[in-house]
Amino acid sequence: MKITVDAGLLARKLALLAPLMRGERIILPILDCVGLSLEETRLWLQASDGETVMRVALDVSVQKAGDPRCVPFDPLLKLANTIKGPLTIQFNKQALVVKSERGDYKVGAKYDFDDMPFLRPTPSMLATLSGQDAEAIKERVSWACSQDELRPAMTGVLFDFDSDGMTAVATDAHAMAMLRLPIKREEAAQVVVPITLLRLVHAARVETWIMTEGDGAVGFASREVEITGRKIDARYPQYRQVIPPEEAAQCRLSFSKDWIDGVCARAKMYADSDDQKMVLHLQEGPVIVKAESRGWEAVMEESSKPKESEDEVTMTGWGGGEGHLALHPVLARKAARACASDTITMQYHGEARASVFEGGSVKVLVMPILLK
């Protein structure tokens, strides 16, 4: 094999594979390598962490075709990052030789390409996703995934397809984020995708993905990128059963994303590190937000209606009296930032039930902190 490729382009493509490199945690030495294979005038770079396999393509000038080979990833990436201009790459029996205007560089290539993990077959097509859809799932949903390995299903994102659209769901039992997308499928289907795979999909930033699944795997493919990995083979919680009906809400609050973001940021500063909470006092009139740090002997008490200004919170459906809602300020802030509009509606269902943040095509359930 002998090809010529731009160093900058090669570096950018290799960087997409970098998250699969385990470094010191590597189990098999070949997993620290990148595979190179030619298909006409396209060079495919392939890497794996043992569970997920990713291939990326780039156009090259081919002087001589040859068998696929694999070389250590790190030296090749560092070389591409530090040299500008065209690189001529060719293999001899045991090494990769890179030639540039500055000189020649050799990288050992002692491992067999056939020993690398290959793309898992995913024969059943699920849907076509746009790059914007993939980005929205990563940014607005995946943050709510659990890190509890004893709940494997909740460590990934559920893709729930039906004839009306697709819902992406993630939950850690403290919050549940849901994004509804107009991706229709005649036959209902559910698949739980690992968060690590979704991060690779998001980082690739392609315009269109073909999503497939089968044989215990899930795949995302475009013209220049192919990714497959094990799907999470565990039953996902019946998330629809925990969504409170809208008509059961005791009231609805409407506010800007900027307002709740600022309130949560200030409440986090005042709340105790071991007991972080902010309390919304609901009543006829302005909403009062309180937070307290006993260690600092500091108290925050803030009204939604600044002096000589309009109330920044609109409340509808309140039946009178007083109510309280205690939330973790960091969790509430994440929920608000996940919403897909600048104006957020929050359904209040009581002190001990989940509140629902809603904005655009996103809903987030946030569990309250029970007050003593």
C-alpha positions as CSV (number, residue, x, y, z in Angstrom):
1,M,0.0,0.0,0.0
2,K,1.2,3.5,-0.9
3,I,-1.0,6.6,-0.6
4,T,-0.7,10.4,-0.2
5,V,-2.9,12.2,2.3
6,D,-3.1,15.7,3.8
7,A,-1.7,15.6,7.4
8,G,-4.4,17.9,8.8
9,L,-7.2,15.8,7.4
10,L,-5.6,12.6,8.7
11,A,-5.2,14.2,12.2
12,R,-8.9,15.3,12.3
13,K,-10.1,11.8,11.3
14,L,-7.8,10.1,13.8
15,A,-9.1,12.4,16.6
16,L,-12.6,11.0,16.1
17,L,-11.2,7.6,17.1
18,A,-9.3,8.8,20.1
19,P,-12.1,8.1,22.7
20,L,-11.7,4.4,21.9
21,M,-8.1,4.3,22.9
22,R,-7.7,3.0,26.5
23,G,-4.1,3.8,27.0
24,E,-2.8,2.2,30.3
25,R,-6.1,0.4,30.8
26,I,-5.7,-1.6,27.6
27,I,-6.4,-5.3,27.7
28,L,-5.2,-6.4,24.3
29,P,-2.2,-4.6,22.6
30,I,-4.0,-4.5,19.3
31,L,-6.8,-2.3,20.8
32,D,-4.1,0.4,21.0
33,C,-3.8,0.3,17.2
34,V,-5.6,1.8,14.3
35,G,-6.4,-0.2,11.2
36,L,-5.9,1.1,7.7
37,S,-7.7,-0.3,4.7
38,L,-8.3,0.9,1.1
39,E,-11.6,0.9,-0.8
40,E,-10.8,2.4,-4.2
41,T,-9.6,6.0,-3.4
42,R,-10.9,6.0,0.2
43,L,-8.8,5.1,3.2
44,W,-10.8,3.7,6.1
45,L,-9.4,4.1,9.6
46,Q,-10.7,1.6,12.2
47,A,-10.4,1.4,15.9
48,S,-12.1,-0.4,18.8
49,D,-12.2,-0.5,22.6
50,G,-13.3,-4.1,22.6
51,E,-17.0,-3.3,22.7
52,T,-17.5,-0.5,20.2
53,V,-16.0,-0.4,16.7
54,M,-15.7,2.8,14.7
55,R,-14.6,3.4,11.1
56,V,-14.0,6.8,9.5
57,A,-13.1,7.4,5.8
58,L,-11.1,10.0,4.0
59,D,-10.2,10.5,0.4
60,V,-6.6,9.9,-0.6
61,S,-4.4,9.7,-3.6
62,V,-3.5,6.0,-4.2
63,Q,-0.2,5.1,-5.9
64,K,-0.4,1.4,-5.0
65,A,-3.1,-0.7,-3.5
66,G,-2.3,-3.2,-0.8
67,D,-3.6,-5.4,2.0
68,P,-5.1,-3.8,5.2
69,R,-2.6,-3.1,8.0
70,C,-2.7,-1.8,11.5
71,V,-0.2,0.4,13.4
72,P,0.0,2.0,16.9
73,F,-2.5,4.8,17.1
74,D,-0.7,7.3,19.3
75,P,2.5,7.7,17.2
76,L,0.5,8.1,14.0
77,L,-1.8,10.8,15.6
78,K,1.2,12.8,17.0
79,L,2.9,12.7,13.7
80,A,-0.2,13.9,11.8
81,N,-0.6,16.7,14.4
82,T,2.9,18.0,14.2
83,I,3.5,18.0,10.4
84,K,1.7,20.2,7.8
85,G,1.2,19.4,4.2
86,P,1.0,16.1,2.3
87,L,2.2,12.8,3.7
88,T,3.2,9.8,1.7
89,I,2.3,6.6,3.6
90,Q,3.6,3.2,2.6
91,F,4.2,-0.2,4.3
92,N,7.1,-2.5,4.2
93,K,7.0,-6.0,5.9
94,Q,7.1,-4.8,9.5
95,A,6.6,-1.0,9.5
96,L,4.7,2.0,8.3
97,V,6.9,4.5,6.6
98,V,5.7,8.1,6.5
99,K,7.4,10.6,4.2
100,S,7.0,14.4,4.3
101,E,8.9,17.4,3.1
102,R,10.8,17.4,6.4
103,G,11.9,13.8,6.5
104,D,11.0,10.2,6.9
105,Y,9.4,8.5,9.9
106,K,8.9,4.9,10.7
107,V,6.2,3.3,12.9
108,G,6.2,-0.4,13.8
109,A,3.4,-2.5,12.3
110,K,3.8,-5.9,13.8
111,Y,0.1,-6.7,14.5
112,D,-2.2,-8.5,12.0
113,F,-5.2,-6.5,10.8
114,D,-7.4,-9.6,10.8
115,D,-7.0,-9.8,14.6
116,M,-8.8,-6.4,15.1
117,P,-12.4,-6.3,16.2
118,F,-14.7,-5.8,13.2
119,L,-18.0,-4.1,12.8
120,R,-20.9,-6.1,14.2
121,P,-23.6,-7.1,11.8
122,T,-26.8,-5.0,12.3
123,P,-29.2,-6.2,9.6
124,S,-32.4,-4.5,10.7
125,M,-32.8,-0.8,9.8
126,L,-34.5,1.2,12.5
127,A,-34.6,4.8,11.3
128,T,-32.8,7.7,9.6
129,L,-31.6,10.4,12.0
130,S,-30.3,13.8,11.1
131,G,-27.1,15.1,12.6
132,Q,-29.3,17.7,14.4
133,D,-31.4,14.9,15.9
134,A,-28.3,13.1,17.2
135,E,-26.9,16.3,18.7
136,A,-30.3,17.1,20.4
137,I,-30.3,13.6,22.0
138,K,-26.8,14.0,23.2
139,E,-27.3,17.5,24.6
140,R,-30.9,17.4,25.9
141,V,-31.3,13.8,27.0
142,S,-28.1,11.9,27.7
143,W,-27.1,14.0,30.7
144,A,-29.8,12.2,32.7
145,C,-28.3,8.8,32.2
146,S,-27.5,6.8,35.4
147,Q,-23.9,5.8,36.3
148,D,-25.2,3.0,38.4
149,E,-23.9,-0.2,36.8
150,L,-26.3,-2.2,38.9
151,R,-29.0,-0.7,36.7
152,P,-27.5,-1.3,33.3
153,A,-30.6,-0.2,31.2
154,M,-30.5,3.2,32.9
155,T,-26.9,3.8,31.9
156,G,-28.0,4.3,28.3
157,V,-30.5,6.2,26.2
158,L,-33.8,4.5,25.2
159,F,-34.9,5.0,21.6
160,D,-38.6,4.3,21.6
161,F,-40.1,4.2,18.1
162,D,-43.8,4.1,17.2
163,S,-46.0,5.1,14.3
164,D,-46.2,8.7,15.4
165,G,-42.6,9.4,16.2
166,M,-39.6,8.5,18.4
167,T,-39.0,9.4,22.0
168,A,-35.5,9.4,23.4
169,V,-35.4,8.8,27.2
170,A,-32.8,8.9,29.9
171,T,-33.2,8.6,33.7
172,D,-31.2,8.1,36.8
173,A,-34.3,7.9,39.1
174,H,-33.7,11.5,40.2
175,A,-34.6,13.1,36.8
176,M,-36.0,11.8,33.6
177,A,-35.4,13.6,30.3
178,M,-37.5,12.9,27.2
179,L,-37.2,14.3,23.7
180,R,-39.9,13.7,21.1
181,L,-38.8,13.7,17.5
182,P,-40.9,13.2,14.3
183,I,-39.1,10.0,13.3
184,K,-41.9,7.6,12.5
185,R,-41.7,3.8,12.2
186,E,-44.6,1.5,11.2
187,E,-43.5,-1.2,13.6
188,A,-42.9,-0.2,17.2
189,A,-39.3,-0.9,18.5
190,Q,-37.2,-0.1,21.5
191,V,-33.4,-0.2,21.8
192,V,-31.2,1.1,24.6
193,V,-28.0,2.7,23.2
194,P,-24.9,3.0,25.4
195,I,-23.9,6.6,26.2
196,T,-20.3,6.0,25.0
197,L,-21.6,5.1,21.6
198,L,-23.8,8.2,21.5
199,R,-20.8,10.4,22.3
200,L,-19.0,9.1,19.3
201,V,-22.0,9.7,17.1
202,H,-22.3,13.3,18.4
203,A,-18.6,14.0,17.9
204,A,-18.6,12.8,14.3
205,R,-21.0,15.6,13.3
206,V,-22.4,14.1,10.1
207,E,-25.6,15.3,8.3
208,T,-27.5,12.0,8.2
209,W,-27.3,8.7,10.1
210,I,-28.8,5.3,9.2
211,M,-29.6,3.6,12.5
212,T,-29.6,-0.2,12.5
213,E,-29.8,-3.0,15.1
214,G,-29.6,-6.8,15.3
215,D,-27.6,-9.7,16.7
216,G,-27.2,-7.9,20.1
217,A,-25.7,-4.8,18.5
218,V,-26.7,-1.3,17.4
219,G,-25.1,0.7,14.6
220,F,-25.0,4.2,13.1
221,A,-23.7,4.6,9.6
222,S,-23.1,7.5,7.1
223,R,-21.0,7.8,4.0
224,E,-17.9,8.6,6.0
225,V,-18.4,7.1,9.4
226,E,-19.6,3.7,10.7
227,I,-20.1,2.9,14.3
228,T,-21.4,-0.3,15.9
229,G,-21.5,-1.5,19.5
230,R,-23.3,-3.7,21.9
231,K,-26.7,-2.5,22.7
232,I,-27.7,-2.7,26.4
233,D,-29.7,-5.9,26.6
234,A,-31.7,-5.1,29.7
235,R,-35.4,-4.1,30.2
236,Y,-35.9,-0.4,30.4
237,P,-38.3,1.0,33.1
238,Q,-41.8,1.7,32.0
239,Y,-41.2,5.4,31.9
240,R,-44.7,6.4,30.7
241,Q,-46.2,5.1,33.9
242,V,-44.4,7.7,36.0
243,I,-45.3,10.7,33.9
244,P,-48.1,12.6,35.8
245,P,-51.1,13.6,33.8
246,E,-51.2,17.3,33.0
247,E,-54.7,17.7,34.3
248,A,-53.5,16.6,37.8
249,A,-51.2,19.5,38.2
250,Q,-52.0,21.8,41.1
251,C,-50.6,24.7,39.2
252,R,-48.4,25.7,36.3
253,L,-45.4,28.1,36.5
254,S,-44.1,29.9,33.4
255,F,-40.7,31.5,33.4
256,S,-37.7,32.3,31.3
257,K,-34.7,30.0,31.1
258,D,-32.5,32.9,32.1
259,W,-34.5,33.4,35.3
260,I,-34.4,29.8,36.6
261,D,-30.7,29.5,35.5
262,G,-29.7,32.5,37.6
263,V,-31.8,31.4,40.6
264,C,-30.3,27.9,40.6
265,A,-26.8,29.3,40.3
266,R,-27.3,31.6,43.3
267,A,-29.1,28.9,45.4
268,K,-26.2,26.5,44.8
269,M,-23.8,29.1,46.3
270,Y,-25.9,29.4,49.4
271,A,-27.0,25.9,49.9
272,D,-25.0,23.5,52.2
273,S,-22.7,21.3,50.3
274,D,-24.0,18.2,52.1
275,D,-27.7,19.2,51.9
276,Q,-28.1,21.1,48.7
277,K,-31.6,22.3,48.1
278,M,-33.6,25.4,47.2
279,V,-37.2,25.8,48.3
280,L,-39.8,27.5,46.1
281,H,-42.6,29.0,48.2
282,L,-45.8,29.1,46.2
283,Q,-48.6,31.4,46.9
284,E,-50.8,34.1,45.4
285,G,-48.3,36.6,44.2
286,P,-44.6,36.3,43.6
287,V,-42.7,33.1,44.1
288,I,-40.2,33.2,46.9
289,V,-37.0,31.1,46.5
290,K,-34.9,30.3,49.6
291,A,-31.6,28.6,50.3
292,E,-29.6,28.3,53.5
293,S,-26.1,27.4,54.5
294,R,-26.0,26.6,58.2
295,G,-22.2,26.4,58.1
296,W,-21.8,29.9,56.8
297,E,-24.9,31.2,58.6
298,A,-26.0,32.6,55.3
299,V,-29.5,32.8,53.9
300,M,-30.8,33.5,50.4
301,E,-34.4,34.8,50.0
302,E,-35.3,36.0,46.6
303,S,-38.6,37.1,45.0
304,S,-39.6,36.4,41.4
305,K,-40.8,40.0,41.3
306,P,-38.0,42.5,41.7
307,K,-38.9,46.0,43.0
308,E,-40.6,48.2,40.4
309,S,-40.5,45.4,37.8
310,E,-43.0,42.8,36.5
311,D,-43.1,39.4,38.1
312,E,-40.7,37.0,36.2
313,V,-42.9,34.0,37.0
314,T,-46.5,33.6,35.7
315,M,-48.6,31.2,37.8
316,T,-51.9,29.7,36.6
317,G,-54.4,27.3,38.2
318,W,-53.3,28.0,41.8
319,G,-56.2,27.2,44.2
320,G,-55.1,29.4,47.0
321,G,-53.1,28.8,50.2
322,E,-49.4,28.0,50.3
323,G,-47.2,25.3,48.8
324,H,-43.6,24.3,48.8
325,L,-41.3,22.6,46.4
326,A,-37.7,21.7,47.3
327,L,-35.3,20.9,44.4
328,H,-31.6,20.3,44.0
329,P,-30.4,23.5,42.4
330,V,-27.9,21.7,40.1
331,L,-30.5,19.2,38.9
332,A,-33.1,21.9,38.3
333,R,-30.6,23.9,36.4
334,K,-29.8,20.9,34.1
335,A,-33.4,20.3,33.6
336,A,-34.1,23.9,32.5
337,R,-31.0,24.0,30.2
338,A,-32.2,20.8,28.5
339,C,-35.5,22.4,27.5
340,A,-35.7,23.4,23.8
341,S,-37.2,26.8,24.3
342,D,-36.4,30.1,26.1
343,T,-39.7,30.0,28.0
344,I,-40.2,27.0,30.3
345,T,-43.5,25.7,31.8
346,M,-43.3,23.8,35.1
347,Q,-46.1,21.6,36.3
348,Y,-46.3,21.5,40.1
349,H,-47.9,18.2,41.4
350,G,-47.2,18.6,45.1
351,E,-44.3,18.6,47.5
352,A,-43.7,14.9,47.2
353,R,-44.3,14.3,43.5
354,A,-42.2,14.9,40.5
355,S,-42.5,18.3,38.8
356,V,-42.4,18.5,35.0
357,F,-40.2,21.0,33.2
358,E,-41.4,21.5,29.6
359,G,-39.9,23.5,26.8
360,G,-40.4,22.8,23.0
361,S,-40.1,19.1,22.3
362,V,-38.4,18.3,25.7
363,K,-40.0,17.2,29.0
364,V,-38.0,16.6,32.1
365,L,-39.3,15.1,35.3
366,V,-37.5,16.2,38.4
367,M,-38.0,14.5,41.7
368,P,-38.3,16.8,44.8
369,I,-36.4,16.7,48.0
370,L,-38.7,15.9,50.9
371,L,-38.8,18.6,53.5
372,K,-38.6,17.5,57.1
